Amino acid sequence: MRNIILFFSLSFSCFIFGQQTKKTDSLKTVLLNVKNDNQRLEVLNSILLEYLLISLDSAKVYKDKVIKLSNRIENKDLAIKGYNGSSNYFYYNSEIDSSLFYVKKALSLLNNSDNYKLQSDLYRKLAILSVTKSDFKNYEKYSQLALKQAILANDWTLQSSALVVIGNQYYRKNDYSNALKYYIKIDSLHSANDSITRNLSIAYENISLIYIDLKNEKAIEYLDKSQEVHEKMKNEVGINNTDRLRANYYNKIEDTEKTIFYLNKVLPFYESYGEPTKLVEVYTELARYYSYIGEFDKAEPLLKKTKLITDNNSNRISENQMQYSYGVFYLRKKMFNEAIEYFNAAQTTAPPNGTEYYLGERKEISEGLSEAYAGIKDYKMAYDINKRLLSLNDSINIQNKKKITFELETKYQTEKKEQEIALLKSQKELAEQQKKSQRNLYMGGMGITTLVGIFLFVLYRNRQKTNKKLKKLDKAKSHFFSNISHELRTPLTLISGPIQNKLDDKNLTDKDRSDFELVLNNSNRISELVNQLLDISKIEAGSMTLSLQKVHPMQQINAIIKDFEYATSLKNINFLTYINNHEEEGWLDRDAVHKIITNLVSNAIKYTPENGSIIFNAHIKKHKLFIDIKNTGDGLTKEQRQLVFKRFYQTHSEQSGSGVGLALVNELIKLHEGNITVDSRLNEWTSFNLSISLDKKSIKNAKVIEDNTNIDNTSPYQNHYEVTNTSSNKTDTDHTNEELPIALIVEDNKDLNHLLQENFKNHYKVISAQDGLEGYELALQYIPDIIISDIMMPKKDGIELTNELKNDERTSHIPIILLTAKAGEENELSGLQIGADEYITKPFNQKILTTKASNLITIRKKLQLRYSQEVILTPKDIAITPIDENFLNKVQKVLDKQLIESSFSVEEFSKAIGMSRMQLHRKLKALTGLTSSEFVRSQRLKLAAQLLQSSDTNISQVGYAVGFNDHSYFTKCFKEMYACTPTEYAIKDS
């Protein structure tokens, strides 16, 4: 009992740690651009609430700013939010009086308000803060008010929060049967609303506390349920709390080893989190358990830390825990007088006698005092305290609690079944009643139907004639758009080709270049519009069919929206993406989805003002893909919302655009058996919400591509150090699987990284890295044949990575292709100047990328071929970079000194160069096409050829002179390289 402080949340927010840091950074960016105090207070309060989940020290800075601004602002609603948020900080920092002050201040501003939600939340906080002050009368008063306001607000989540507080009242009175009633109500509320919140996990934990006190193993069952909820919500605080409660269970059943294990497991988290109250709980629990097993050297430092915290943070509950734990410590050390001093102090900070609360805590203190007085042989005091213990035990009545608790839960399960039976009965009765009503209606309906039938027949004939005319008109319009689109393609090609050639002219003046770029950009825009018109005409003519492939939809989407990050950064737009179900597969037309998302996100960027926000949300549920795109801005009127999907309609005449994009999006979504809607609030935001089917059986007019080569059977988030060594049987390369060139992919976006691996895996051994630093390490480890790298990455960007690799003689020869979302000649020039071999702007054509990679490797192979065919070749003839030339000069110097030594080995060679054997092997293979041993042998044979040309040395001695020990082996190797024996070579040359 002593170990438990019931776990409840003071604020609305859930403790989800996954994206807190990223979110605070985004909010700070927004803060820089706010224009008035109202906006500033909103953002400051949001940052404060986020930091409460990360760092109380950082939260303190923003708490001070929030209070200062709340005191002077005229907007009462915002001031209430500010005081409310500040009270959370003081609570988590164990400053209870300050927390109470700001909650009451916020509540005072709500006089005569009908904001029941906020009133409920504030009353709940007052109840929680009252119990920390042992003010049990207000504890009960405010918790009932919290429930009353939650019911008025018709908010089930607030009701469950209030029920937690009321359930805890009964638990603290050791009235387990009533406590369980309220916790089970919370479970029922969540089941009815098919949802999970933090209140559900708290209810499960508090039920587990009841079973812990009863030493019942069902406690673990409820802790497992709670942990499952926490894990779904990514609630790190909750996960650690369940482990704390496991420690309490194992302590109750006297398994000391597991008790200490779980407490030590959670200790680092609570020390880093920094909430004083929780840290005191863990320190004192661990100290008591060490005291029980006699490890006082471990218990005492924990108690000293606890005293330091309670001296700086006055909290009655924490102080009581510290005093009681010191009492246990001295009692176990048989220092009875010191134990009595601390137990008596604990009695003064515990709730007073006469109250129903904390009977268990008072019982434990009395047990300690009784044992301590007996230790100093003051049996009269021990006897008096034992009489008090008997009274407390009567109040608690453990056996009665067990019976009531088990009966209540059994009754609850029975009631649920009875409710289900009653529901089924009522459904059956309703069905019978419906049958009777249908028979009565049938007879009367027959007469009416005859009259209506005649009327509908006439109406149908008129409607049919109208539909035929409309179809004719639609067909004519589609035919016109199709014809005009095709007619535009040829002149567009004739325009763009010569313009591109002109732009390649370095002598072009700045004005001419600007003019030609303007023409080319508009040519491309017209080409894009032509394609959209063609798509629409195909859809309306019924000639467009979707090509369905089985893919990971979320990976495709993530790769598409990644390309818009640079565009949003130019307008300083806060672009938030929430994409779930990365591993789920589904059937879709990749080109159609690309057009849908590109159009919608481009639209959102176009109509979002500078410093605005865009939220992109995508998830999969029941074989359907749901996408929501919301952006701040002018919004749309009701009339605009009705017309927005019409072809050529433009909401803002001053904005550029054709009005075709959204019409195409609408048609493509319909093809995919989906729908799209638009919602908006004028001068605030606009939201497009769409869903499309991922089930190939439900999509009509589509061809299914069963070849799943684009889907990897392994997870895209597999260990990226693994070398992918799978290749298609249809590969057009002449290499065997073992001879495939190695490609290193360096891309921080996991989905795009995976797509690049898929693109290269049939013709390369693929390794991948998630950032530039990791890419650099893998490049040194594997010495790949080609590197494809993103530019904007964490830890080390692509420019820095390229610069380092090109200036390292181990990797300077490796061709590097840079990928980027930054378009423009200046960006491309900066990449090429630091040594990149190619620079490709996203989005890119994958075939062009693979072709460029193949061409770069082919160029290297031509240099290798040149090396093998020439007898004398200087380093600059085969070097790719000055670094390579220096490397080959170093190689030449080593060979000049040691080549003729027959004992000269590859190990000595690599040591003399200053590389590992593998690095030297890969470097020489890339530059010459030869392994280290083949290169040494080649150099010896070339030297032999020179001697045969220019020396009168005896042929039998030439082999020995260049480092061969065996003349017959020398002759064999020479013949393999020059297709003749040394004798024939010498005669031919002479």
Order of alpha helices (4+ residues) and beta strands (2+ residues): alpha-alpha-alpha-alpha-alpha-alpha-alpha-alpha-alpha-alpha-alpha-alpha-alpha-alpha-alpha-alpha-alpha-alpha-alpha-alpha-alpha-beta-alpha-alpha-beta-beta-alpha-beta-beta-alpha-alpha-beta-beta-beta-beta-alpha-beta-alpha-beta-alpha-beta-alpha-beta-alpha-alpha-alpha-alpha-alpha-alpha-alpha-alpha-alpha
